[in-house]
Amino acid sequence: MLEAIKKADVLVEAMGWIRQFRGHTIVIKLGGSVMEDKQALRHLLIDIIFMETVGMRPVIVHGGGPAISCAMKAAGIEPNFVQGRRYTNEATLSIVEKVLAREVNAQLVDQITGLAGRAMSLNFGSRNVLRGERLTLIAAGGEAIDVGYVGRVTHVDTDYLRQLSEQGIIPVIPSMCEDTSGQKYNVNADTAAAAVAVQLGAEKLVYMSDVNGVRLDKDDPDSLLHALSAARARELIQAGSIASGMIPKVESCLETLQRGVGKVHIIDGRLRHSLLLEIYTTSGVGTVIVN
């Protein structure tokens, strides 16, 4: 009986948050090690289905880096990264489209359907919702760096995404875009998710990571910062507390906040039900960054 009462207490705590976020859009970025862990991914998709069931409007934007690298290795192509972006020639682009936009995208939709959810695959074979242009990176000296067929999102078909959400269907979007001439591009999944969140006017953008959030000491999980202002985040970058691969992620969060998204969360997707714990409990389990 005590165990049953505890479960009821959790539901009561969640009720206020469920009411607050009912009808609001949340963009969830999936990628990396989270997608390689079958059990973690299953529980994460259950969380997303729950969110849709209680009235939120989840939108999934996904990468598929490890699967792409594996397919490139099988094809005898050595992966090459420039400023965190995968150099994408024609052969690599073909693999990215096949693995990311077709196989991984379809697998996510199939899993959601198998868990009694409703989802729509939004790729080049069904309906592409991301338009963009070729991305040119700039080196420290100011010269342009060619990264091949790598793009950035400039336009999102928000009307169609809202239409799906209103019907209780979860949009599942691969991180690729297409320009006005039909040229396809590989897009960094973090920046693609940010573009979708901004153009949809999302309440929240959530990055599912393989760490539990922003830490004062990157090697100490117990130094997690549950809440972080934009100003404090910049101070921690300057001080070196936020370092290496967490810097571009946090900088992306700050840019997304400046462009109108309410809150950005970084959480460990390997923790069972981390998404529900972060959104529907008072304390949360990751880091939320706010203006």
C-alpha positions in Angstrom: 0.0 0.0 0.0 2.9 2.4 0.8 4.4 1.7 -2.6 1.1 2.5 -4.3 0.7 5.7 -2.3 4.3 6.8 -3.4 3.2 6.2 -7.0 0.1 8.3 -6.5 2.3 11.1 -5.0 4.5 11.1 -8.1 1.4 11.5 -10.3 0.1 14.4 -8.2 3.5 16.1 -8.4 3.5 15.6 -12.2 -0.1 17.0 -12.6 0.9 20.6 -12.2 3.6 20.3 -14.9 1.3 18.4 -17.2 -1.2 21.2 -17.0 1.4 23.8 -17.5 2.9 22.2 -20.7 -0.3 20.9 -22.2 -0.5 22.0 -25.8 3.1 23.2 -25.9 5.7 22.0 -28.3 8.9 20.3 -27.1 11.7 19.5 -29.6 13.9 16.5 -28.6 17.2 15.9 -30.2 18.3 12.2 -30.3 21.7 11.0 -31.4 25.0 9.5 -30.5 25.4 6.8 -27.8 21.7 7.1 -26.7 20.6 5.7 -30.0 23.1 2.9 -29.8 21.7 1.7 -26.5 18.6 -0.2 -27.4 17.1 -0.3 -23.9 17.8 3.4 -23.3 16.2 4.3 -26.6 13.2 2.2 -25.9 12.5 3.9 -22.5 13.1 7.3 -24.1 10.6 6.6 -26.8 8.1 5.5 -24.2 8.7 8.8 -22.4 8.0 10.7 -25.6 4.8 8.7 -26.2 3.7 9.5 -22.7 4.3 13.2 -23.3 2.1 13.2 -26.4 -0.6 11.2 -24.5 -0.8 13.9 -21.7 -1.1 16.8 -24.2 2.4 17.9 -25.1 3.5 18.1 -28.7 6.8 16.3 -29.0 8.9 16.6 -32.2 11.9 14.4 -32.7 15.0 15.5 -34.6 17.7 12.8 -34.9 21.2 12.2 -36.0 22.9 8.8 -36.5 26.6 9.4 -36.3 27.8 5.9 -35.1 25.6 4.1 -37.7 26.9 6.4 -40.5 30.5 5.8 -39.4 29.9 2.1 -39.4 28.4 2.1 -42.9 31.3 4.3 -44.1 33.9 1.9 -42.7 32.1 -1.0 -44.5 32.4 1.0 -47.7 36.1 1.7 -47.1 35.6 5.4 -46.5 37.5 7.0 -43.6 35.4 9.5 -41.6 36.8 13.0 -41.5 35.5 15.7 -39.2 36.2 19.5 -39.6 35.2 21.7 -36.7 32.8 19.0 -35.4 31.1 18.5 -38.9 31.5 15.4 -40.9 33.2 16.1 -44.2 30.6 15.0 -46.7 31.6 14.2 -50.3 29.1 12.6 -52.8 29.9 9.1 -51.6 29.5 10.0 -47.9 26.3 12.0 -48.7 24.8 8.9 -50.3 25.6 6.8 -47.2 24.2 9.5 -44.9 20.9 9.6 -46.8 20.6 5.8 -46.9 21.5 5.3 -43.2 20.1 8.4 -41.5 17.2 9.5 -43.6 15.9 6.1 -44.5 17.0 3.3 -42.2 17.4 5.0 -38.8 14.4 7.3 -39.5 12.2 4.3 -40.4 13.4 2.3 -37.4 12.5 5.1 -35.0 9.0 5.4 -36.4 8.6 1.6 -36.3 9.6 1.5 -32.7 7.2 4.2 -31.7 4.4 2.4 -33.5 5.3 -0.8 -31.9 5.0 0.9 -28.5 1.4 2.0 -29.3 2.4 5.5 -30.3 1.7 7.3 -33.6 4.6 8.8 -35.6 5.4 10.1 -39.1 8.7 9.6 -41.0 9.6 12.9 -42.5 12.4 12.3 -45.0 13.1 12.8 -48.7 11.0 9.7 -49.6 7.9 10.9 -47.7 7.8 14.6 -47.0 10.9 16.8 -46.4 10.3 19.6 -43.9 13.8 21.0 -43.7 15.0 23.5 -46.4 18.5 24.9 -46.3 21.7 25.9 -48.0 25.3 24.9 -48.1 27.4 25.7 -45.0 30.8 27.3 -45.2 33.0 27.2 -42.1 35.5 29.9 -41.4 39.0 29.1 -40.1 40.8 31.1 -37.4 42.6 33.1 -40.0 39.4 34.1 -41.7 39.7 31.8 -44.8 36.7 29.6 -45.9 36.8 25.9 -45.2 35.1 23.5 -47.6 33.3 20.7 -45.8 31.5 19.3 -48.8 27.7 18.7 -48.8 27.1 20.0 -45.3 24.3 22.4 -44.9 22.4 24.6 -42.4 18.6 24.8 -42.0 17.0 28.1 -43.2 13.3 27.1 -43.4 11.1 24.6 -41.5 7.7 23.5 -42.7 6.1 24.5 -39.4 2.5 24.4 -40.7 2.8 20.6 -41.5 4.5 19.9 -38.3 1.8 21.6 -36.3 -0.8 19.8 -38.3 0.7 16.4 -37.4 1.0 17.4 -33.7 -2.7 18.4 -33.6 -3.6 14.9 -34.9 -1.6 13.3 -32.1 1.2 12.2 -34.5 4.9 12.6 -33.5 7.0 14.0 -36.3 10.4 12.2 -36.7 12.9 14.3 -38.7 16.4 13.2 -39.8 19.1 15.9 -39.7 19.3 16.5 -43.5 18.0 19.4 -45.6 17.4 20.2 -49.2 17.9 23.5 -51.1 15.7 25.1 -53.7 17.5 23.2 -56.5 17.0 19.8 -54.9 20.5 19.4 -53.6 20.6 17.5 -50.3 22.9 18.3 -47.4 24.1 16.6 -44.2 23.2 18.8 -41.2 24.6 18.7 -37.7 21.8 17.3 -35.6 22.2 19.8 -32.7 21.8 22.8 -35.0 19.0 21.2 -37.0 17.0 20.6 -33.7 17.7 24.2 -32.7 16.3 25.5 -36.0 13.2 23.4 -35.7 12.7 24.6 -32.1 13.1 28.3 -33.0 10.8 28.2 -36.0 8.1 26.2 -34.2 8.3 28.6 -31.2 8.9 25.6 -28.9 8.5 25.8 -25.2 11.5 23.6 -24.7 14.4 22.1 -26.6 16.0 19.0 -25.1 19.4 17.6 -26.0 19.6 13.9 -25.0 23.3 13.5 -24.1 25.6 10.9 -22.7 26.4 13.1 -19.7 24.0 14.2 -17.0 24.2 17.9 -17.9 26.5 20.9 -17.3 28.9 20.3 -14.4 31.2 22.6 -12.5 33.8 19.8 -12.8 33.4 17.9 -16.0 34.7 14.7 -14.5 32.5 14.8 -11.4 28.8 13.8 -12.0 27.9 15.1 -8.6 28.9 18.7 -9.6 25.8 18.9 -11.8 24.2 22.3 -12.1 20.4 21.7 -12.3 19.6 25.3 -13.4 21.8 27.8 -15.2 21.3 31.3 -16.5 22.7 32.4 -19.8 25.0 34.9 -18.1 26.3 32.3 -15.6 26.9 29.8 -18.5 29.1 32.4 -20.3 31.0 32.9 -17.1 31.7 29.2 -16.8 32.9 29.0 -20.4 35.3 31.9 -19.7 36.5 30.2 -16.5 37.0 26.9 -18.2 34.5 24.9 -16.1 32.5 24.3 -19.3 35.1 22.9 -21.7 35.8 20.8 -24.8 32.7 19.2 -26.4 30.3 20.8 -24.0 31.2 24.3 -25.2 29.6 24.2 -28.7 26.5 22.5 -27.1 26.1 25.2 -24.5 26.8 28.0 -27.0 24.1 26.4 -29.3 21.7 26.5 -26.2 22.4 30.2 -25.6 21.8 31.1 -29.3 18.5 29.1 -29.2 17.4 31.0 -26.1 18.2 34.3 -27.7 16.0 33.4 -30.7 12.9 32.8 -28.6 12.8 29.2 -27.3 11.7 29.2 -23.6 14.1 26.7 -22.0 16.9 24.4 -23.2 17.7 21.1 -21.3 20.7 18.9 -21.4 20.1 15.4 -19.9 21.5 12.0 -19.9 19.4 9.9 -22.2 20.8 6.6 -20.8 19.1 7.2 -17.4 15.7 5.4 -17.4 12.8 7.8 -17.9 15.2 10.8 -17.7 13.0 12.8 -20.0 9.9 12.4 -17.8 11.9 13.1 -14.6 13.3 16.3 -16.2 10.0 17.7 -17.5 7.5 16.5 -14.9 9.3 16.7 -11.6 10.3 19.8 -9.5 14.0 19.0 -9.2 14.7 17.4 -12.6 17.7 15.3 -13.4 19.7 17.4 -15.9 20.6 21.0 -16.6 18.0 23.5 -17.7 19.4 26.7 -19.2 17.2 29.9 -19.3 17.7 33.5 -20.3 
